[in-house]
Amino acid sequence: MQEVLTYLVVCGAVIFLVKKFFFKPKKNSSCDTNCNCS
């Protein structure tokens, strides 16, 4: 059971990071002062 929970946590973290990196460029035009993309 612990292996399943660990797997879910890792998958959740990966999905979170992927969303974070993929949705950043879309919001880049509206948050030029917030993003450190220089």
Jmol script that loads the backbone (N, CA, C; Angstrom):
load data "model"
ATOM      1  N   MET A   1       0.830  -1.210   0.000  1.00  0.00           N
ATOM      2  CA  MET A   1       0.000   0.000   0.000  1.00  0.00           C
ATOM      3  C   MET A   1       0.867   1.264   0.000  1.00  0.00           C
ATOM      4  N   GLN A   2       1.981   1.208   0.710  1.00  0.00           N
ATOM      5  CA  GLN A   2       2.857   2.386   0.752  1.00  0.00           C
ATOM      6  C   GLN A   2       3.453   2.678  -0.624  1.00  0.00           C
ATOM      7  N   GLU A   3       3.731   1.626  -1.386  1.00  0.00           N
ATOM      8  CA  GLU A   3       4.295   1.826  -2.726  1.00  0.00           C
ATOM      9  C   GLU A   3       3.309   2.563  -3.616  1.00  0.00           C
ATOM     10  N   VAL A   4       2.017   2.234  -3.491  1.00  0.00           N
ATOM     11  CA  VAL A   4       0.990   2.891  -4.300  1.00  0.00           C
ATOM     12  C   VAL A   4       0.895   4.361  -3.920  1.00  0.00           C
ATOM     13  N   LEU A   5       0.906   4.650  -2.620  1.00  0.00           N
ATOM     14  CA  LEU A   5       0.824   6.043  -2.168  1.00  0.00           C
ATOM     15  C   LEU A   5       2.038   6.835  -2.646  1.00  0.00           C
ATOM     16  N   THR A   6       3.210   6.238  -2.536  1.00  0.00           N
ATOM     17  CA  THR A   6       4.427   6.913  -2.998  1.00  0.00           C
ATOM     18  C   THR A   6       4.356   7.193  -4.493  1.00  0.00           C
ATOM     19  N   TYR A   7       3.866   6.213  -5.256  1.00  0.00           N
ATOM     20  CA  TYR A   7       3.729   6.375  -6.703  1.00  0.00           C
ATOM     21  C   TYR A   7       2.779   7.517  -7.033  1.00  0.00           C
ATOM     22  N   LEU A   8       1.654   7.597  -6.294  1.00  0.00           N
ATOM     23  CA  LEU A   8       0.679   8.663  -6.533  1.00  0.00           C
ATOM     24  C   LEU A   8       1.280  10.026  -6.203  1.00  0.00           C
ATOM     25  N   VAL A   9       2.043  10.103  -5.121  1.00  0.00           N
ATOM     26  CA  VAL A   9       2.670  11.372  -4.733  1.00  0.00           C
ATOM     27  C   VAL A   9       3.663  11.825  -5.799  1.00  0.00           C
ATOM     28  N   VAL A  10       4.479  10.885  -6.288  1.00  0.00           N
ATOM     29  CA  VAL A  10       5.466  11.222  -7.322  1.00  0.00           C
ATOM     30  C   VAL A  10       4.764  11.682  -8.598  1.00  0.00           C
ATOM     31  N   CYS A  11       3.718  10.951  -9.000  1.00  0.00           N
ATOM     32  CA  CYS A  11       2.968  11.328 -10.206  1.00  0.00           C
ATOM     33  C   CYS A  11       2.342  12.707 -10.033  1.00  0.00           C
ATOM     34  N   GLY A  12       1.799  12.974  -8.863  1.00  0.00           N
ATOM     35  CA  GLY A  12       1.188  14.279  -8.599  1.00  0.00           C
ATOM     36  C   GLY A  12       2.214  15.396  -8.705  1.00  0.00           C
ATOM     37  N   ALA A  13       3.404  15.156  -8.162  1.00  0.00           N
ATOM     38  CA  ALA A  13       4.457  16.169  -8.220  1.00  0.00           C
ATOM     39  C   ALA A  13       4.891  16.416  -9.659  1.00  0.00           C
ATOM     40  N   VAL A  14       5.031  15.339 -10.445  1.00  0.00           N
ATOM     41  CA  VAL A  14       5.435  15.475 -11.851  1.00  0.00           C
ATOM     42  C   VAL A  14       4.383  16.245 -12.634  1.00  0.00           C
ATOM     43  N   ILE A  15       3.108  15.899 -12.433  1.00  0.00           N
ATOM     44  CA  ILE A  15       2.019  16.593 -13.131  1.00  0.00           C
ATOM     45  C   ILE A  15       1.999  18.066 -12.742  1.00  0.00           C
ATOM     46  N   PHE A  16       2.207  18.346 -11.447  1.00  0.00           N
ATOM     47  CA  PHE A  16       2.224  19.732 -10.979  1.00  0.00           C
ATOM     48  C   PHE A  16       3.348  20.517 -11.654  1.00  0.00           C
ATOM     49  N   LEU A  17       4.539  19.921 -11.719  1.00  0.00           N
ATOM     50  CA  LEU A  17       5.670  20.603 -12.348  1.00  0.00           C
ATOM     51  C   LEU A  17       5.437  20.805 -13.841  1.00  0.00           C
ATOM     52  N   VAL A  18       4.887  19.786 -14.506  1.00  0.00           N
ATOM     53  CA  VAL A  18       4.612  19.897 -15.945  1.00  0.00           C
ATOM     54  C   VAL A  18       3.615  21.018 -16.196  1.00  0.00           C
ATOM     55  N   LYS A  19       2.549  21.073 -15.413  1.00  0.00           N
ATOM     56  CA  LYS A  19       1.559  22.145 -15.582  1.00  0.00           C
ATOM     57  C   LYS A  19       2.205  23.499 -15.324  1.00  0.00           C
ATOM     58  N   LYS A  20       3.049  23.571 -14.303  1.00  0.00           N
ATOM     59  CA  LYS A  20       3.703  24.829 -13.948  1.00  0.00           C
ATOM     60  C   LYS A  20       4.558  25.331 -15.111  1.00  0.00           C
ATOM     61  N   PHE A  21       5.325  24.416 -15.724  1.00  0.00           N
ATOM     62  CA  PHE A  21       6.221  24.824 -16.809  1.00  0.00           C
ATOM     63  C   PHE A  21       5.482  25.069 -18.117  1.00  0.00           C
ATOM     64  N   PHE A  22       4.363  24.351 -18.333  1.00  0.00           N
ATOM     65  CA  PHE A  22       3.655  24.497 -19.600  1.00  0.00           C
ATOM     66  C   PHE A  22       2.685  25.668 -19.596  1.00  0.00           C
ATOM     67  N   PHE A  23       2.174  26.038 -18.415  1.00  0.00           N
ATOM     68  CA  PHE A  23       1.219  27.143 -18.359  1.00  0.00           C
ATOM     69  C   PHE A  23       1.913  28.486 -18.147  1.00  0.00           C
ATOM     70  N   LYS A  24       3.210  28.463 -17.818  1.00  0.00           N
ATOM     71  CA  LYS A  24       3.942  29.713 -17.615  1.00  0.00           C
ATOM     72  C   LYS A  24       4.058  30.533 -18.901  1.00  0.00           C
ATOM     73  N   PRO A  25       4.444  29.919 -20.047  1.00  0.00           N
ATOM     74  CA  PRO A  25       4.557  30.698 -21.284  1.00  0.00           C
ATOM     75  C   PRO A  25       3.245  31.342 -21.698  1.00  0.00           C
ATOM     76  N   LYS A  26       2.113  30.681 -21.443  1.00  0.00           N
ATOM     77  CA  LYS A  26       0.821  31.241 -21.826  1.00  0.00           C
ATOM     78  C   LYS A  26       0.510  32.501 -21.023  1.00  0.00           C
ATOM     79  N   LYS A  27       0.904  32.511 -19.744  1.00  0.00           N
ATOM     80  CA  LYS A  27       0.624  33.668 -18.892  1.00  0.00           C
ATOM     81  C   LYS A  27       1.746  34.705 -18.970  1.00  0.00           C
ATOM     82  N   ASN A  28       2.753  34.435 -19.765  1.00  0.00           N
ATOM     83  CA  ASN A  28       3.920  35.308 -19.829  1.00  0.00           C
ATOM     84  C   ASN A  28       3.546  36.719 -20.264  1.00  0.00           C
ATOM     85  N   SER A  29       2.584  36.849 -21.169  1.00  0.00           N
ATOM     86  CA  SER A  29       2.229  38.160 -21.696  1.00  0.00           C
ATOM     87  C   SER A  29       1.463  38.990 -20.674  1.00  0.00           C
ATOM     88  N   SER A  30       0.778  38.316 -19.733  1.00  0.00           N
ATOM     89  CA  SER A  30      -0.049  39.053 -18.785  1.00  0.00           C
ATOM     90  C   SER A  30       0.639  39.245 -17.440  1.00  0.00           C
ATOM     91  N   CYS A  31       1.802  38.591 -17.226  1.00  0.00           N
ATOM     92  CA  CYS A  31       2.475  38.747 -15.933  1.00  0.00           C
ATOM     93  C   CYS A  31       3.951  39.046 -16.138  1.00  0.00           C
ATOM     94  N   ASP A  32       4.246  40.050 -16.943  1.00  0.00           N
ATOM     95  CA  ASP A  32       5.641  40.394 -17.213  1.00  0.00           C
ATOM     96  C   ASP A  32       6.355  40.868 -15.946  1.00  0.00           C
ATOM     97  N   THR A  33       5.605  41.481 -15.027  1.00  0.00           N
ATOM     98  CA  THR A  33       6.238  41.991 -13.810  1.00  0.00           C
ATOM     99  C   THR A  33       6.402  40.888 -12.778  1.00  0.00           C
ATOM    100  N   ASN A  34       5.618  39.812 -12.889  1.00  0.00           N
ATOM    101  CA  ASN A  34       5.675  38.727 -11.909  1.00  0.00           C
ATOM    102  C   ASN A  34       6.693  37.665 -12.285  1.00  0.00           C
ATOM    103  N   CYS A  35       6.820  37.355 -13.581  1.00  0.00           N
ATOM    104  CA  CYS A  35       7.670  36.242 -13.998  1.00  0.00           C
ATOM    105  C   CYS A  35       9.133  36.656 -14.060  1.00  0.00           C
ATOM    106  N   ASN A  36       9.992  35.735 -13.666  1.00  0.00           N
ATOM    107  CA  ASN A  36      11.434  35.971 -13.798  1.00  0.00           C
ATOM    108  C   ASN A  36      11.936  35.235 -15.033  1.00  0.00           C
ATOM    109  N   CYS A  37      11.431  35.644 -16.200  1.00  0.00           N
ATOM    110  CA  CYS A  37      11.764  34.934 -17.437  1.00  0.00           C
ATOM    111  C   CYS A  37      12.707  35.753 -18.304  1.00  0.00           C
ATOM    112  N   SER A  38      13.567  36.573 -17.703  1.00  0.00           N
ATOM    113  CA  SER A  38      14.427  37.445 -18.492  1.00  0.00           C
ATOM    114  C   SER A  38      15.757  36.854 -18.758  1.00  0.00           C
TER     115      SER A  38
END
end "model"
wireframe off; spacefill off
backbone 0.3
color backbone group
